[in-house]
Amino acid sequence: METVVVYSAGTSARLKFVLDWVLKERLHISYTITTNEADIAGLPFFISYGKKLPNSISIPDEQLLWGKGIQKTDPKTASWNNIPTLFDAADKGCDLPFDMFSAIFYLLSRYEEYYTQKQDKHGRYPASQSILYKKSWLLRPLVDEWVTAFRKKLVAASGLHIAPTQFIFQPTYDIDMAYSHLYKGVGRIMGAYVRALIKGDVKQINERTKVLKKKQKDPYDSFRWLRQLHKQYELRPLYFVLCSLKTTQYDKNVHPEHPAMVRVIKNLAKEGTIGMHPSYYHDRSTVMDSEKAVLEQVSGTTINISRQHYIRVRLPQTYHMLLEKGITEDYSMGYGSHLGFRAGTGNSFPWYDLEKEMVTALRIYPFCFMDTTAHHESKLSVAEAFGRLDAMAAKLQQTGSTMITVFHNFSLGTSAEWKGWRNAYDHFIREQATILTQHNLV
């Protein structure tokens, strides 16, 4: 592994977090940091943070990495190599015209979410408050673009051999409602019939009757199709199962201990990895403990990954709770209301706790696309939705990044509401598998 020296007038937990992620994780090079200019005298090359020095790539310092706690910050924006930037400092005459380290820390730590008090109806941080949304940059993995451009500049200036990173595709699924009509109990089934009668929805009444009489497959049941799809393209999916022990307005899955749901969970565990999808009201008591215990018992696996139902993440409370519950990986870093890159990257990163000023054991995996967001929130047609997804995938492929998508079993079933989505997803998966094969052959 190549090694580079980093000079900085000081050091901090924030700076080390960024250097570890950029240099070690993304560029696969080790580094040593020095605060003594005598140590860099005569070196043929080094990275200089905060000061323009000979034989170095210099990066300006806009002071964010020396702070403690959270102060409202309004990063100055500009561009570099046709890439939008934060923490512009072109007037300082460094080789990079912006403080890339502060910009990366700002986005990965989700710094802006700590001082924004506004919440949407689900108690979530609104995408509309994000600087990436306000600047119309949400659909670009800016952090990955910065790191890719920096790698090229670093190679040219230092002569180090730094191979580009490889594109990774990880399909994930939320199992919120395994079935549309089956296994709901007499009360819920009768209630559904009454609502359909009031609406005069004869089509739904007929469909429900056929499904209950086993004359037609439940429209949300896409599990066998998904299993065959993953087997064909050699993909190992992640399944986040809503394991609510009580039915609520937002928690409508079949009870996890129902024999039908037990079969679903066990089959999913055979072909992929099972994760928690904590119920909507899980933070009110020890509900998550009970749900986790049941899911582990039914699946026969230890659960250490999660994605929050309705993407209900509140910083830092949600992440503190996950760490307490033994969750080491969370896949909720995205917006339920908007497509795109909430943290500016497709790549995973450790959560930096701004309250404690430390890197934690919780690893964050961002997603960039969710089917329900495209369909319900953005009101996109099938072609438009997958057009957006293809554009984001192209950016992630160019930067050797990771693409995590979120789909639901019901969007890939036979429901009339989701007509065309299964075929489009089949085509999309085939394209990604081809790209992954080509990358592995290079």
Rosetta blueprint (number, residue, H / E / L):
1 M L
2 E L
3 T E
4 V E
5 V E
6 V E
7 Y E
8 S E
9 A L
10 G L
11 T L
12 S L
13 A H
14 R H
15 L H
16 K H
17 F H
18 V H
19 L H
20 D H
21 W H
22 V H
23 L H
24 K H
25 E H
26 R H
27 L L
28 H L
29 I L
30 S E
31 Y E
32 T E
33 I E
34 T E
35 T L
36 N L
37 E H
38 A H
39 D H
40 I H
41 A L
42 G L
43 L L
44 P L
45 F L
46 F E
47 I E
48 S E
49 Y E
50 G L
51 K L
52 K L
53 L L
54 P L
55 N L
56 S E
57 I E
58 S E
59 I E
60 P L
61 D L
62 E L
63 Q L
64 L H
65 L H
66 W H
67 G L
68 K L
69 G L
70 I L
71 Q L
72 K L
73 T L
74 D L
75 P L
76 K L
77 T L
78 A E
79 S E
80 W E
81 N L
82 N L
83 I E
84 P E
85 T E
86 L L
87 F L
88 D E
89 A L
90 A H
91 D H
92 K H
93 G L
94 C L
95 D L
96 L L
97 P L
98 F E
99 D L
100 M H
101 F H
102 S H
103 A H
104 I H
105 F H
106 Y H
107 L H
108 L H
109 S L
110 R L
111 Y H
112 E H
113 E H
114 Y H
115 Y L
116 T L
117 Q L
118 K L
119 Q L
120 D L
121 K L
122 H L
123 G L
124 R L
125 Y L
126 P L
127 A H
128 S H
129 Q H
130 S L
131 I H
132 L H
133 Y H
134 K H
135 K L
136 S L
137 W L
138 L L
139 L L
140 R L
141 P L
142 L H
143 V H
144 D H
145 E H
146 W H
147 V H
148 T H
149 A H
150 F H
151 R H
152 K H
153 K H
154 L H
155 V H
156 A H
157 A H
158 S H
159 G L
160 L L
161 H L
162 I L
163 A L
164 P L
165 T L
166 Q L
167 F L
168 I E
169 F E
170 Q E
171 P E
172 T E
173 Y E
174 D E
175 I E
176 D L
177 M L
178 A L
179 Y L
180 S L
181 H L
182 L L
183 Y L
184 K L
185 G L
186 V H
187 G H
188 R H
189 I H
190 M H
191 G H
192 A H
193 Y H
194 V H
195 R H
196 A H
197 L H
198 I H
199 K H
200 G L
201 D L
202 V H
203 K H
204 Q H
205 I H
206 N H
207 E H
208 R H
209 T H
210 K H
211 V H
212 L H
213 K L
214 K L
215 K L
216 Q L
217 K L
218 D L
219 P L
220 Y L
221 D L
222 S L
223 F H
224 R H
225 W H
226 L H
227 R H
228 Q H
229 L H
230 H H
231 K H
232 Q H
233 Y H
234 E L
235 L L
236 R L
237 P L
238 L E
239 Y E
240 F E
241 V E
242 L L
243 C L
244 S L
245 L L
246 K L
247 T L
248 T L
249 Q L
250 Y L
251 D L
252 K L
253 N L
254 V L
255 H L
256 P L
257 E L
258 H L
259 P H
260 A H
261 M H
262 V H
263 R H
264 V H
265 I H
266 K H
267 N H
268 L H
269 A H
270 K H
271 E H
272 G L
273 T E
274 I E
275 G E
276 M E
277 H L
278 P L
279 S L
280 Y L
281 Y L
282 H H
283 D H
284 R H
285 S L
286 T L
287 V H
288 M H
289 D H
290 S H
291 E H
292 K H
293 A H
294 V H
295 L H
296 E H
297 Q H
298 V H
299 S H
300 G L
301 T L
302 T L
303 I L
304 N L
305 I E
306 S E
307 R L
308 Q L
309 H H
310 Y H
311 I H
312 R L
313 V L
314 R L
315 L L
316 P L
317 Q H
318 T H
319 Y H
320 H H
321 M H
322 L H
323 L H
324 E H
325 K L
326 G L
327 I L
328 T L
329 E E
330 D E
331 Y E
332 S E
333 M E
334 G L
335 Y L
336 G L
337 S L
338 H L
339 L L
340 G L
341 F L
342 R L
343 A L
344 G L
345 T L
346 G L
347 N L
348 S L
349 F E
350 P E
351 W E
352 Y E
353 D E
354 L L
355 E L
356 K L
357 E L
358 M E
359 V E
360 T E
361 A E
362 L E
363 R E
364 I E
365 Y E
366 P E
367 F L
368 C L
369 F E
370 M E
371 D H
372 T H
373 T H
374 A H
375 H H
376 H H
377 E H
378 S L
379 K L
380 L L
381 S L
382 V H
383 A H
384 E H
385 A H
386 F H
387 G H
388 R H
389 L H
390 D H
391 A H
392 M H
393 A H
394 A H
395 K H
396 L H
397 Q H
398 Q H
399 T L
400 G L
401 S L
402 T E
403 M E
404 I E
405 T E
406 V E
407 F E
408 H E
409 N H
410 F H
411 S H
412 L H
413 G L
414 T L
415 S L
416 A H
417 E H
418 W H
419 K L
420 G L
421 W H
422 R H
423 N H
424 A H
425 Y H
426 D H
427 H H
428 F H
429 I H
430 R H
431 E H
432 Q H
433 A H
434 T H
435 I H
436 L H
437 T H
438 Q H
439 H H
440 N H
441 L H
442 V L
